Amino acid sequence: METVRLTTAQAIVRWMMAQRTRLADGSEAPMFPGVFGIFGHGNVTCLGHALEEVRDEFPTWRGQNEQGMALAAVAYNKAVRGRQIMVATSSVGPGATNMVTAAGVASANRLPLLLFSGDTFVSRIPDPVLQQVENFGEPSTTVNDAFRAVTTYWDRITHPAQVAQSLPAALATMLDPATRGPAFIGLPQDTQAEAYDYPVRLFDPVVHEVPRPRPDSSELITAVEVLRTARKPLIIAGGGVHYSVAEAELAQFAANHGIPVVETVAGKSSLLGDDAAYVGPIGVTGCEAANNLAAEADVVLAVGCRLQDFTTGSWTVFRNESTVIVGVNTTRFDAIKHRSLPVVGDARETLREMGELLGDWCAPEAWMERASAEKEGFRSYLESIGSPDPSAEVLTYAQVVRAANDQSNEDDVCLAAAGGFPGEVNNGWWSKGVATFDCEYGFSCMGYEVSGGWGAAMAHEAMGRSGDGDVFVFVGDGSYLMMNSDLYSSVLTGHKMIVIVCDNGGFAVINRLQIGQGGKPFNNLLADCRLAGSHNGEVVEVDFAAHAAALGCASETVSTYEELQAALERARASDRTYVIAAKVDAYTWTEGGAFWQVGVPEVSNLQSVRDARAEMDKGQADQRVGW
């Protein structure tokens, strides 16, 4: 058997470079298009050296923060529908633990992500080493064990030969729709450096395709029989529609059978906003139109959904006691939630087969007419709240989203994450292109926005879409202050995005929740937190445009709707990342949505809290429990 002598680190890099993938359009591309890396003593001398040797064929991108670069990798992987996997590597210790949050994002969103971190020495001779956290009772435990809770594949390479087994197993786990999620591999420093005679065939090129499991015939027949009884069916499009590249099949299925479609946050842009079957977003960050239909629906076809509480209104949006949920999902764990009838299979193939079995069956026309009327009311509401108000001193979220959406085209991407923006963009951004929306709300990770925008811009450039579209990043002042350094990354690497920073004076949406549940404003808005006495009780404001300029971005501050429109035009014409800062009202939000269960004290000195508890108890009476 022909062999080649390589270090463990060199073998890992060579193996990654040999893996190929079939993209959604049928073309072939590298499975691992590159690595985001911040080097330290745990990975620079071995893995870093191996990456430097192939720097022209296998690009390494320098991040500014380990969490940020791993979040950029998540956004990249999402943009390519999980058909490619960006890698992130850090040193041992805090560099590694910084990536745990990004692993959580990938895990909650069922997204592939490959993480390599340095680790302590297998020999333990130098112990305790720099940045080692010692576990008194379990000497084999390191901080890298923290990744076990947020990954679907975890391993530590303790011998060079393990590369031949561990890496293919990690890739298979990440590509399988039933187990898709992040993989973590710890690399002890002595093992990284150790040489081994690897079989040459280990590095033969291999082309992988994401499998498309077909549904079980009995499950499919049962689901079709249930659908045929429906008078008010409803489709919920989840993120699985995108990962299956099933948007065209969904649109055709809905049109053929006259079924209205609502979307989750992850599933948004499965249909275009002007599609006849599309109604709007469902749930807590959704609209009344979608939730009104969900309240009456007798059969709900949930396609590629996790049925998270923000989708189901903590399981209160389905008010019809006879409602049957049919769960179409590649993961049985998700397909059976709340006694759903499972159809375990790929979304695209399942919709095709289900459509064939349904034949010419169609839901009553009156139901689709009802859906159209609800949608029209929703659109009218958006028009009213998104229009400029000359008398207002500051802008609103809805106006900011409307201004950007008006200037967008089918190739533009809308990207946001936690805070107030999920409800605003989920409602106010009217999708003009399929798969052009990314709002990280599976893990609700503040700080995803700027880093994710960088990764998304990189992915869309690689896919050849960047010439006709921009990545619009919507971020609040709170998230911006948490993580903004990848603005510099985007300038440094030439991956342009348009970042709109809305400053509402703190964590305003949590202030909304706080006072909405009877509490007093406390520690969320800057005006309500402890301030330095030397400032005479006044908040020291951040000049976000100046800060962005210091990171190399083009930037400006706007105050009015007209100024925002003009700034967006300049941002479109810019050759680099452009940051627009705007003051927005901290108390004006897009209304709609659904009940959401949170913990409200049973005992309080505040009557407002006791009243809120009573309302919470009342809302829980509508919850679907084990139907």
GUTIMI-344943 format. One record per residue (C-alpha): y, z, x. Coordinates in nm, 2 decimals. Layout:
# GUTIMI-344943
{dovo {Y Z X}}
...
//
This chain:
# GUTIMI-344943
{dovo {0.00 0.00 0.00}}
{dovo {0.34 -0.10 0.14}}
{dovo {0.58 0.19 0.18}}
{dovo {0.93 0.25 0.28}}
{dovo {1.06 0.57 0.44}}
{dovo {1.36 0.71 0.25}}
{dovo {1.52 1.05 0.19}}
{dovo {1.48 1.19 -0.16}}
{dovo {1.85 1.11 -0.22}}
{dovo {1.81 0.75 -0.10}}
{dovo {1.50 0.70 -0.32}}
{dovo {1.69 0.83 -0.63}}
{dovo {1.97 0.58 -0.57}}
{dovo {1.74 0.29 -0.50}}
{dovo {1.53 0.36 -0.81}}
{dovo {1.84 0.37 -1.03}}
{dovo {1.96 0.04 -0.89}}
{dovo {1.63 -0.12 -0.98}}
{dovo {1.65 -0.03 -1.35}}
{dovo {1.78 -0.30 -1.58}}
{dovo {1.85 -0.30 -1.96}}
{dovo {1.87 -0.53 -2.25}}
{dovo {2.21 -0.49 -2.41}}
{dovo {2.28 -0.52 -2.78}}
{dovo {2.37 -0.89 -2.75}}
{dovo {2.05 -0.96 -2.57}}
{dovo {2.19 -1.00 -2.23}}
{dovo {2.06 -0.82 -1.92}}
{dovo {2.26 -0.56 -1.73}}
{dovo {2.21 -0.27 -1.49}}
{dovo {2.07 0.03 -1.67}}
{dovo {2.29 0.26 -1.46}}
{dovo {2.63 0.08 -1.42}}
{dovo {2.77 0.34 -1.18}}
{dovo {2.82 0.70 -1.10}}
{dovo {3.10 0.94 -1.16}}
{dovo {3.11 1.18 -0.87}}
{dovo {3.29 1.48 -0.72}}
{dovo {3.13 1.58 -0.40}}
{dovo {3.08 1.92 -0.25}}
{dovo {2.84 2.08 0.00}}
{dovo {2.55 2.05 -0.26}}
{dovo {2.56 1.67 -0.28}}
{dovo {2.80 1.51 -0.03}}
{dovo {2.58 1.50 0.28}}
{dovo {2.27 1.35 0.11}}
{dovo {2.33 1.20 -0.23}}
{dovo {2.69 1.11 -0.13}}
{dovo {2.57 0.94 0.18}}
{dovo {2.31 0.74 -0.01}}
{dovo {2.57 0.63 -0.26}}
{dovo {2.81 0.53 0.02}}
{dovo {2.55 0.30 0.17}}
{dovo {2.55 0.09 -0.15}}
{dovo {2.91 0.14 -0.26}}
{dovo {2.97 -0.23 -0.31}}
{dovo {2.66 -0.29 -0.53}}
{dovo {2.65 0.04 -0.71}}
{dovo {3.00 0.18 -0.78}}
{dovo {3.09 0.54 -0.75}}
{dovo {3.40 0.65 -0.94}}
{dovo {3.59 0.96 -0.83}}
{dovo {3.68 1.21 -1.10}}
{dovo {3.93 1.49 -1.09}}
{dovo {3.72 1.75 -1.27}}
{dovo {3.35 1.77 -1.32}}
{dovo {3.36 1.82 -1.69}}
{dovo {3.61 1.54 -1.73}}
{dovo {3.41 1.28 -1.54}}
{dovo {3.09 1.38 -1.73}}
{dovo {3.28 1.34 -2.06}}
{dovo {3.40 1.00 -1.94}}
{dovo {3.03 0.91 -1.88}}
{dovo {2.95 1.02 -2.24}}
{dovo {3.22 0.80 -2.38}}
{dovo {3.10 0.51 -2.17}}
{dovo {2.74 0.55 -2.29}}
{dovo {2.86 0.58 -2.65}}
{dovo {3.06 0.26 -2.62}}
{dovo {2.76 0.06 -2.51}}
{dovo {2.54 0.21 -2.79}}
{dovo {2.32 0.40 -2.54}}
{dovo {2.20 0.08 -2.38}}
{dovo {2.34 0.17 -2.05}}
{dovo {2.37 0.52 -1.89}}
{dovo {2.65 0.63 -1.67}}
{dovo {2.56 0.90 -1.42}}
{dovo {2.76 1.21 -1.31}}
{dovo {2.70 1.41 -1.00}}
{dovo {2.84 1.74 -0.88}}
{dovo {2.79 1.99 -0.61}}
{dovo {2.61 2.32 -0.65}}
{dovo {2.77 2.62 -0.83}}
{dovo {3.09 2.58 -1.04}}
{dovo {3.09 2.20 -1.00}}
{dovo {2.75 2.20 -1.18}}
{dovo {2.85 2.45 -1.45}}
{dovo {3.16 2.25 -1.52}}
{dovo {2.93 1.98 -1.65}}
{dovo {2.74 2.20 -1.90}}
{dovo {3.00 2.14 -2.17}}
{dovo {2.97 1.76 -2.13}}
{dovo {2.59 1.80 -2.16}}
{dovo {2.65 1.99 -2.48}}
{dovo {2.86 1.70 -2.61}}
{dovo {2.59 1.45 -2.53}}
{dovo {2.32 1.67 -2.67}}
{dovo {2.50 1.74 -3.00}}
{dovo {2.57 1.37 -3.04}}
{dovo {2.22 1.25 -2.94}}
{dovo {2.36 1.05 -2.65}}
{dovo {2.19 0.96 -2.32}}
{dovo {2.36 1.10 -2.01}}
{dovo {2.21 1.15 -1.66}}
{dovo {2.34 1.45 -1.45}}
{dovo {2.25 1.53 -1.09}}
{dovo {2.37 1.86 -0.94}}
{dovo {2.31 2.01 -0.60}}
{dovo {2.09 2.32 -0.59}}
{dovo {2.00 2.60 -0.35}}
{dovo {1.73 2.55 -0.09}}
{dovo {1.37 2.54 -0.19}}
{dovo {1.28 2.72 0.13}}
{dovo {1.52 3.01 0.05}}
{dovo {1.57 3.07 0.42}}
{dovo {1.95 3.05 0.41}}
{dovo {1.98 3.25 0.09}}
{dovo {2.21 3.35 -0.05}}
{dovo {2.41 3.04 0.01}}
{dovo {2.77 2.96 -0.08}}
{dovo {2.82 2.95 -0.46}}
{dovo {2.47 3.08 -0.53}}
{dovo {2.44 3.32 -0.82}}
{dovo {2.14 3.54 -0.75}}
{dovo {1.91 3.65 -1.03}}
{dovo {1.75 3.97 -0.92}}
{dovo {1.43 3.93 -1.12}}
{dovo {1.38 3.56 -1.11}}
{dovo {1.46 3.41 -0.76}}
{dovo {1.38 3.06 -0.87}}
{dovo {1.66 3.07 -1.13}}
{dovo {2.00 2.91 -1.04}}
{dovo {2.31 2.83 -1.24}}
{dovo {2.15 2.49 -1.30}}
{dovo {1.91 2.66 -1.54}}
{dovo {2.21 2.68 -1.78}}
{dovo {2.16 2.31 -1.85}}
{dovo {1.82 2.38 -2.02}}
{dovo {1.99 2.47 -2.35}}
{dovo {2.19 2.15 -2.37}}
{dovo {1.96 1.88 -2.24}}
{dovo {1.65 1.70 -2.37}}
{dovo {1.50 1.66 -2.02}}
{dovo {1.54 1.91 -1.74}}
{dovo {1.38 1.91 -1.40}}
{dovo {1.44 2.03 -1.04}}
{dovo {1.31 1.81 -0.76}}
{dovo {1.13 2.03 -0.51}}
{dovo {0.93 1.76 -0.33}}
{dovo {1.03 1.40 -0.25}}
{dovo {0.72 1.26 -0.43}}
{dovo {0.84 1.40 -0.76}}
{dovo {1.10 1.13 -0.78}}
{dovo {0.83 0.88 -0.88}}
{dovo {0.74 1.09 -1.19}}
{dovo {1.05 1.27 -1.29}}
{dovo {1.31 0.99 -1.30}}
{dovo {1.10 0.75 -1.51}}
{dovo {1.02 1.04 -1.75}}
{dovo {1.39 1.13 -1.77}}
{dovo {1.48 0.77 -1.85}}
{dovo {1.21 0.73 -2.12}}
{dovo {1.34 1.05 -2.29}}
{dovo {1.70 0.92 -2.28}}
{dovo {1.60 0.58 -2.43}}
{dovo {1.36 0.69 -2.70}}
{dovo {1.56 0.72 -3.02}}
{dovo {1.35 1.01 -3.13}}
{dovo {1.44 1.22 -2.82}}
{dovo {1.76 1.06 -2.70}}
{dovo {2.00 1.30 -2.53}}
{dovo {2.11 1.41 -2.18}}
{dovo {1.88 1.46 -1.88}}
{dovo {1.95 1.69 -1.59}}
{dovo {1.80 1.69 -1.25}}
{dovo {1.87 1.96 -0.99}}
{dovo {1.86 1.85 -0.63}}
{dovo {1.79 2.13 -0.38}}
{dovo {1.98 2.06 -0.06}}
{dovo {1.67 2.06 0.17}}
{dovo {1.47 1.84 -0.06}}
{dovo {1.76 1.59 -0.09}}
{dovo {1.74 1.55 0.29}}
{dovo {1.37 1.53 0.33}}
{dovo {1.21 1.19 0.41}}
{dovo {0.90 1.05 0.24}}
{dovo {0.70 0.72 0.25}}
{dovo {0.76 0.58 -0.10}}
{dovo {0.56 0.29 -0.24}}
{dovo {0.78 -0.02 -0.23}}
{dovo {0.67 -0.11 -0.58}}
{dovo {0.85 0.20 -0.72}}
{dovo {1.17 0.01 -0.66}}
{dovo {1.06 -0.32 -0.83}}
{dovo {1.32 -0.42 -1.09}}
{dovo {1.22 -0.32 -1.45}}
{dovo {1.40 -0.43 -1.76}}
{dovo {1.40 -0.17 -2.04}}
{dovo {1.47 -0.21 -2.41}}
{dovo {1.56 0.06 -2.65}}
{dovo {1.25 0.08 -2.88}}
{dovo {1.29 0.01 -3.25}}
{dovo {1.02 0.22 -3.44}}
{dovo {0.93 0.07 -3.77}}
{dovo {0.91 0.30 -4.07}}
{dovo {0.58 0.42 -4.21}}
{dovo {0.48 0.21 -4.51}}
{dovo {0.41 0.50 -4.74}}
{dovo {0.75 0.67 -4.66}}
{dovo {0.92 0.34 -4.71}}
{dovo {0.76 0.27 -5.05}}
{dovo {0.84 0.62 -5.17}}
{dovo {1.20 0.58 -5.08}}
{dovo {1.22 0.24 -5.25}}
{dovo {1.07 0.38 -5.57}}
{dovo {1.33 0.66 -5.57}}
{dovo {1.61 0.41 -5.51}}
{dovo {1.50 0.20 -5.80}}
{dovo {1.55 0.49 -6.04}}
{dovo {1.91 0.55 -5.92}}
{dovo {2.21 0.50 -6.15}}
{dovo {2.46 0.63 -5.90}}
{dovo {2.33 0.57 -5.55}}
{dovo {2.54 0.63 -5.24}}
{dovo {2.49 0.54 -4.87}}
{dovo {2.61 0.77 -4.60}}
{dovo {2.65 0.58 -4.27}}
{dovo {2.60 0.80 -3.97}}
{dovo {2.62 0.74 -3.59}}
{dovo {2.26 0.61 -3.59}}
{dovo {2.39 0.29 -3.75}}
{dovo {2.59 0.22 -3.44}}
{dovo {2.31 0.31 -3.19}}
{dovo {2.07 0.09 -3.38}}
{dovo {2.34 -0.19 -3.40}}
{dovo {2.27 -0.20 -3.77}}
{dovo {2.62 -0.26 -3.90}}
{dovo {2.55 -0.62 -4.02}}
{dovo {2.23 -0.51 -4.20}}
{dovo {2.41 -0.22 -4.36}}
{dovo {2.69 -0.44 -4.49}}
{dovo {2.43 -0.69 -4.63}}
{dovo {2.22 -0.42 -4.78}}
{dovo {2.51 -0.26 -4.96}}
{dovo {2.64 -0.60 -5.09}}
{dovo {2.29 -0.71 -5.21}}
{dovo {2.22 -0.39 -5.40}}
{dovo {2.57 -0.29 -5.51}}
{dovo {2.57 0.05 -5.34}}
{dovo {2.90 0.22 -5.22}}
{dovo {2.91 0.33 -4.86}}
{dovo {3.08 0.63 -4.71}}
{dovo {3.09 0.72 -4.35}}
{dovo {3.05 1.03 -4.13}}
{dovo {3.28 1.08 -3.83}}
{dovo {3.01 0.94 -3.60}}
{dovo {2.94 0.65 -3.83}}
{dovo {3.30 0.54 -3.89}}
{dovo {3.36 0.17 -3.83}}
{dovo {3.01 0.09 -3.94}}
{dovo {3.19 -0.12 -4.20}}
{dovo {3.53 -0.27 -4.19}}
{dovo {3.80 -0.09 -4.39}}
{dovo {3.84 -0.38 -4.63}}
{dovo {3.46 -0.43 -4.69}}
{dovo {3.41 -0.43 -5.07}}
{dovo {3.14 -0.16 -5.05}}
{dovo {3.33 0.08 -4.82}}
{dovo {3.49 0.38 -4.99}}
{dovo {3.61 0.62 -4.72}}
{dovo {3.50 0.91 -4.50}}
{dovo {3.29 1.19 -4.65}}
{dovo {3.31 1.56 -4.61}}
{dovo {3.55 1.82 -4.48}}
{dovo {3.74 1.57 -4.27}}
{dovo {3.69 1.31 -4.55}}
{dovo {3.87 1.20 -4.86}}
{dovo {3.85 1.28 -5.23}}
{dovo {3.73 0.93 -5.31}}
{dovo {3.41 0.97 -5.10}}
{dovo {3.35 1.33 -5.20}}
{dovo {3.40 1.25 -5.57}}
{dovo {3.12 0.99 -5.55}}
{dovo {2.90 1.23 -5.35}}
{dovo {2.94 1.49 -5.63}}
{dovo {2.79 1.26 -5.89}}
{dovo {2.54 1.06 -5.68}}
{dovo {2.18 1.08 -5.79}}
{dovo {2.03 0.92 -5.48}}
{dovo {2.18 0.95 -5.14}}
{dovo {2.06 0.72 -4.86}}
{dovo {2.16 0.90 -4.54}}
{dovo {2.13 0.64 -4.26}}
{dovo {2.13 0.78 -3.90}}
{dovo {2.29 1.11 -4.00}}
{dovo {2.25 1.47 -3.87}}
{dovo {2.40 1.59 -4.20}}
{dovo {2.63 1.83 -4.02}}
{dovo {2.84 2.08 -4.22}}
{dovo {3.15 1.87 -4.19}}
{dovo {2.96 1.58 -4.36}}
{dovo {2.81 1.79 -4.63}}
{dovo {3.09 2.03 -4.69}}
{dovo {2.86 2.31 -4.59}}
{dovo {2.61 2.16 -4.84}}
{dovo {2.85 2.16 -5.14}}
{dovo {2.95 1.80 -5.18}}
{dovo {2.63 1.71 -5.36}}
{dovo {2.70 1.87 -5.70}}
{dovo {2.44 1.68 -5.90}}
{dovo {2.14 1.91 -5.92}}
{dovo {1.90 1.62 -5.95}}
{dovo {2.03 1.45 -5.63}}
{dovo {1.76 1.32 -5.40}}
{dovo {1.84 1.26 -5.04}}
{dovo {1.65 0.99 -4.85}}
{dovo {1.68 1.05 -4.48}}
{dovo {1.66 0.74 -4.26}}
{dovo {1.64 0.85 -3.90}}
{dovo {1.45 0.79 -3.58}}
{dovo {1.41 1.17 -3.54}}
{dovo {1.20 1.35 -3.80}}
{dovo {1.39 1.67 -3.73}}
{dovo {1.70 1.50 -3.89}}
{dovo {1.52 1.30 -4.15}}
{dovo {1.37 1.60 -4.33}}
{dovo {1.68 1.82 -4.34}}
{dovo {1.73 2.01 -4.67}}
{dovo {1.41 1.86 -4.82}}
{dovo {1.53 1.50 -4.78}}
{dovo {1.26 1.24 -4.83}}
{dovo {1.20 1.11 -4.47}}
{dovo {1.19 0.75 -4.36}}
{dovo {1.14 0.78 -3.99}}
{dovo {1.24 0.46 -3.83}}
{dovo {1.51 0.24 -3.67}}
{dovo {1.81 0.20 -3.90}}
{dovo {1.83 -0.18 -3.86}}
{dovo {1.46 -0.24 -3.92}}
{dovo {1.44 0.01 -4.20}}
{dovo {1.73 -0.14 -4.39}}
{dovo {1.57 -0.49 -4.35}}
{dovo {1.23 -0.38 -4.48}}
{dovo {1.38 -0.16 -4.75}}
{dovo {1.60 -0.45 -4.87}}
{dovo {1.29 -0.68 -4.89}}
{dovo {1.10 -0.43 -5.10}}
{dovo {1.40 -0.38 -5.33}}
{dovo {1.43 -0.75 -5.39}}
{dovo {1.70 -0.83 -5.64}}
{dovo {1.74 -0.47 -5.76}}
{dovo {2.10 -0.37 -5.79}}
{dovo {2.28 -0.06 -5.90}}
{dovo {2.48 -0.07 -6.22}}
{dovo {2.81 -0.26 -6.18}}
{dovo {3.00 0.03 -6.34}}
{dovo {2.92 0.25 -6.04}}
{dovo {3.06 0.01 -5.79}}
{dovo {3.37 -0.04 -6.01}}
{dovo {3.41 0.33 -6.01}}
{dovo {3.38 0.34 -5.63}}
{dovo {3.64 0.06 -5.60}}
{dovo {3.89 0.26 -5.82}}
{dovo {3.84 0.57 -5.61}}
{dovo {3.90 0.37 -5.29}}
{dovo {4.22 0.22 -5.43}}
{dovo {4.35 0.57 -5.51}}
{dovo {4.26 0.67 -5.15}}
{dovo {4.45 0.38 -5.01}}
{dovo {4.75 0.45 -5.22}}
{dovo {4.76 0.81 -5.10}}
{dovo {4.74 0.70 -4.74}}
{dovo {5.02 0.45 -4.80}}
{dovo {5.24 0.73 -4.94}}
{dovo {5.19 0.99 -4.66}}
{dovo {5.19 0.74 -4.38}}
{dovo {5.52 0.57 -4.46}}
{dovo {5.83 0.68 -4.26}}
{dovo {6.05 0.95 -4.39}}
{dovo {6.41 0.90 -4.26}}
{dovo {6.51 1.25 -4.37}}
{dovo {6.23 1.43 -4.18}}
{dovo {6.32 1.60 -3.84}}
{dovo {5.98 1.53 -3.69}}
{dovo {5.69 1.29 -3.74}}
{dovo {5.36 1.38 -3.91}}
{dovo {5.01 1.31 -3.79}}
{dovo {4.96 1.06 -4.07}}
{dovo {5.27 0.86 -3.97}}
{dovo {5.16 0.85 -3.61}}
{dovo {4.81 0.72 -3.70}}
{dovo {4.96 0.47 -3.94}}
{dovo {5.20 0.33 -3.68}}
{dovo {4.92 0.27 -3.43}}
{dovo {4.68 0.14 -3.69}}
{dovo {4.94 -0.11 -3.81}}
{dovo {4.97 -0.26 -3.46}}
{dovo {4.59 -0.25 -3.39}}
{dovo {4.36 -0.55 -3.39}}
{dovo {3.98 -0.59 -3.42}}
{dovo {3.93 -0.53 -3.05}}
{dovo {4.13 -0.21 -3.03}}
{dovo {3.94 0.13 -3.01}}
{dovo {4.05 0.45 -3.17}}
{dovo {3.95 0.76 -2.98}}
{dovo {4.00 1.13 -3.06}}
{dovo {3.82 1.46 -3.07}}
{dovo {3.87 1.82 -3.18}}
{dovo {4.17 1.98 -3.34}}
{dovo {4.38 1.83 -3.61}}
{dovo {4.31 1.47 -3.53}}
{dovo {3.96 1.43 -3.66}}
{dovo {4.07 1.46 -4.02}}
{dovo {4.38 1.24 -3.96}}
{dovo {4.21 0.95 -3.78}}
{dovo {3.90 0.97 -3.99}}
{dovo {4.12 0.91 -4.30}}
{dovo {4.42 0.72 -4.17}}
{dovo {4.26 0.48 -3.92}}
{dovo {4.15 0.17 -4.12}}
{dovo {3.88 0.00 -3.91}}
{dovo {3.95 -0.36 -3.83}}
{dovo {3.65 -0.41 -3.60}}
{dovo {3.30 -0.28 -3.60}}
{dovo {3.21 0.00 -3.36}}
{dovo {3.57 0.06 -3.26}}
{dovo {3.60 0.43 -3.34}}
{dovo {3.50 0.73 -3.13}}
{dovo {3.59 1.07 -3.25}}
{dovo {3.39 1.34 -3.07}}
{dovo {3.31 1.58 -3.35}}
{dovo {2.94 1.66 -3.29}}
{dovo {3.04 1.93 -3.04}}
{dovo {3.41 1.93 -3.13}}
{dovo {3.50 1.93 -2.77}}
{dovo {3.87 1.98 -2.69}}
{dovo {3.95 1.79 -2.37}}
{dovo {3.72 1.50 -2.45}}
{dovo {4.02 1.28 -2.55}}
{dovo {4.17 1.17 -2.22}}
{dovo {3.85 1.17 -2.02}}
{dovo {3.67 0.99 -2.30}}
{dovo {3.94 0.74 -2.32}}
{dovo {3.90 0.67 -1.95}}
{dovo {3.52 0.61 -1.99}}
{dovo {3.57 0.40 -2.30}}
{dovo {3.83 0.18 -2.13}}
{dovo {3.59 0.13 -1.84}}
{dovo {3.31 0.04 -2.07}}
{dovo {3.51 -0.21 -2.28}}
{dovo {3.63 -0.37 -1.96}}
{dovo {3.27 -0.41 -1.85}}
{dovo {3.19 -0.56 -2.18}}
{dovo {3.47 -0.81 -2.15}}
{dovo {3.67 -0.67 -2.45}}
{dovo {3.97 -0.52 -2.26}}
{dovo {4.17 -0.84 -2.25}}
{dovo {4.21 -0.84 -2.63}}
{dovo {4.22 -0.48 -2.71}}
{dovo {4.34 -0.13 -2.60}}
{dovo {4.19 0.21 -2.63}}
{dovo {4.42 0.42 -2.84}}
{dovo {4.37 0.79 -2.75}}
{dovo {4.51 1.05 -3.00}}
{dovo {4.54 1.39 -2.85}}
{dovo {4.72 1.71 -2.95}}
{dovo {4.92 1.92 -2.71}}
{dovo {4.65 2.19 -2.70}}
{dovo {4.38 1.95 -2.59}}
{dovo {4.61 1.78 -2.35}}
{dovo {4.69 2.10 -2.17}}
{dovo {4.32 2.18 -2.15}}
{dovo {4.22 1.86 -1.97}}
{dovo {4.46 1.58 -1.87}}
{dovo {4.38 1.49 -1.51}}
{dovo {4.19 1.18 -1.59}}
{dovo {4.52 1.02 -1.68}}
{dovo {4.54 1.00 -1.30}}
{dovo {4.18 0.87 -1.29}}
{dovo {4.27 0.59 -1.52}}
{dovo {4.57 0.49 -1.31}}
{dovo {4.37 0.52 -0.99}}
{dovo {4.09 0.30 -1.11}}
{dovo {4.30 0.06 -1.32}}
{dovo {4.14 0.14 -1.66}}
{dovo {4.43 0.13 -1.90}}
{dovo {4.46 0.33 -2.22}}
{dovo {4.74 0.41 -2.46}}
{dovo {4.76 0.79 -2.50}}
{dovo {4.96 0.94 -2.79}}
{dovo {5.03 1.31 -2.74}}
{dovo {5.13 1.49 -3.06}}
{dovo {5.30 1.81 -2.99}}
{dovo {5.29 2.06 -3.28}}
{dovo {5.35 2.37 -3.08}}
{dovo {5.00 2.49 -3.01}}
{dovo {4.66 2.50 -3.18}}
{dovo {4.81 2.42 -3.52}}
{dovo {4.50 2.32 -3.70}}
{dovo {4.34 2.66 -3.62}}
{dovo {4.66 2.82 -3.73}}
{dovo {4.61 2.64 -4.05}}
{dovo {4.26 2.78 -4.08}}
{dovo {4.38 3.12 -3.99}}
{dovo {4.64 3.15 -4.25}}
{dovo {4.44 2.95 -4.50}}
{dovo {4.18 3.22 -4.50}}
{dovo {4.44 3.50 -4.55}}
{dovo {4.51 3.59 -4.19}}
{dovo {4.85 3.63 -4.02}}
{dovo {4.97 3.36 -3.77}}
{dovo {4.85 3.50 -3.44}}
{dovo {4.79 3.35 -3.09}}
{dovo {4.75 2.99 -3.20}}
{dovo {5.10 2.85 -3.23}}
{dovo {5.30 2.91 -2.91}}
{dovo {5.56 3.08 -3.12}}
{dovo {5.30 3.34 -3.24}}
{dovo {5.15 3.43 -2.90}}
{dovo {5.26 3.68 -2.64}}
{dovo {5.56 3.55 -2.45}}
{dovo {5.72 3.66 -2.12}}
{dovo {6.02 3.89 -2.18}}
{dovo {6.23 3.70 -1.93}}
{dovo {6.23 3.40 -2.18}}
{dovo {6.40 3.61 -2.45}}
{dovo {6.13 3.53 -2.69}}
{dovo {6.17 3.15 -2.66}}
{dovo {5.88 2.91 -2.59}}
{dovo {5.91 2.72 -2.27}}
{dovo {5.84 2.36 -2.38}}
{dovo {5.63 2.11 -2.19}}
{dovo {5.77 1.77 -2.11}}
{dovo {5.45 1.57 -2.16}}
{dovo {5.61 1.24 -2.07}}
{dovo {5.74 1.37 -1.74}}
{dovo {5.40 1.53 -1.67}}
{dovo {5.22 1.20 -1.74}}
{dovo {5.47 1.01 -1.52}}
{dovo {5.39 1.25 -1.24}}
{dovo {5.03 1.14 -1.27}}
{dovo {5.13 0.78 -1.23}}
{dovo {5.14 0.68 -1.60}}
{dovo {5.42 0.49 -1.77}}
{dovo {5.55 0.72 -2.03}}
{dovo {5.82 0.81 -2.28}}
{dovo {5.91 1.05 -2.56}}
{dovo {5.98 0.94 -2.91}}
{dovo {6.14 1.12 -3.21}}
{dovo {6.13 0.87 -3.50}}
{dovo {5.89 0.63 -3.66}}
{dovo {6.09 0.33 -3.54}}
{dovo {6.10 0.46 -3.19}}
{dovo {5.72 0.51 -3.20}}
{dovo {5.67 0.15 -3.32}}
{dovo {5.88 0.02 -3.04}}
{dovo {5.71 0.24 -2.78}}
{dovo {5.37 0.11 -2.90}}
{dovo {5.48 -0.24 -2.83}}
{dovo {5.59 -0.15 -2.48}}
{dovo {5.26 0.03 -2.43}}
{dovo {5.07 -0.28 -2.53}}
{dovo {5.26 -0.48 -2.27}}
{dovo {5.21 -0.22 -2.00}}
{dovo {4.97 -0.29 -1.71}}
{dovo {4.87 0.07 -1.68}}
{dovo {4.80 0.38 -1.89}}
{dovo {5.09 0.45 -2.11}}
{dovo {5.16 0.79 -2.26}}
{dovo {5.38 0.84 -2.57}}
{dovo {5.48 1.20 -2.65}}
{dovo {5.60 1.29 -3.00}}
{dovo {5.69 1.61 -3.18}}
{dovo {5.49 1.64 -3.51}}
{dovo {5.50 1.89 -3.79}}
{dovo {5.26 2.18 -3.75}}
{dovo {5.21 2.23 -4.13}}
{dovo {5.18 1.88 -4.27}}
{dovo {4.82 1.75 -4.30}}
{dovo {4.63 1.47 -4.47}}
{dovo {4.48 1.64 -4.78}}
{dovo {4.14 1.58 -4.94}}
{dovo {3.82 1.69 -4.78}}
{dovo {3.57 1.94 -4.91}}
{dovo {3.47 2.31 -4.90}}
{dovo {3.38 2.45 -4.56}}
{dovo {3.21 2.78 -4.50}}
{dovo {3.35 3.00 -4.23}}
{dovo {3.33 3.38 -4.18}}
{dovo {3.59 3.57 -4.38}}
{dovo {3.59 3.95 -4.36}}
{dovo {3.44 4.14 -4.65}}
{dovo {3.67 4.43 -4.58}}
{dovo {4.04 4.39 -4.48}}
{dovo {4.37 4.57 -4.51}}
{dovo {4.53 4.24 -4.62}}
{dovo {4.51 4.14 -4.98}}
{dovo {4.54 3.78 -4.87}}
{dovo {4.22 3.81 -4.67}}
{dovo {4.04 3.98 -4.96}}
{dovo {4.15 3.69 -5.19}}
{dovo {4.03 3.44 -4.93}}
{dovo {3.69 3.61 -4.92}}
{dovo {3.66 3.59 -5.30}}
{dovo {3.74 3.21 -5.28}}
{dovo {3.48 3.17 -5.00}}
{dovo {3.22 3.35 -5.21}}
{dovo {3.31 3.13 -5.51}}
{dovo {3.28 2.81 -5.30}}
{dovo {2.93 2.91 -5.18}}
{dovo {2.81 2.91 -5.53}}
{dovo {2.80 2.52 -5.51}}
{dovo {2.58 2.51 -5.20}}
{dovo {2.26 2.31 -5.21}}
{dovo {1.99 2.55 -5.08}}
{dovo {1.63 2.42 -5.07}}
{dovo {1.66 2.18 -5.36}}
//
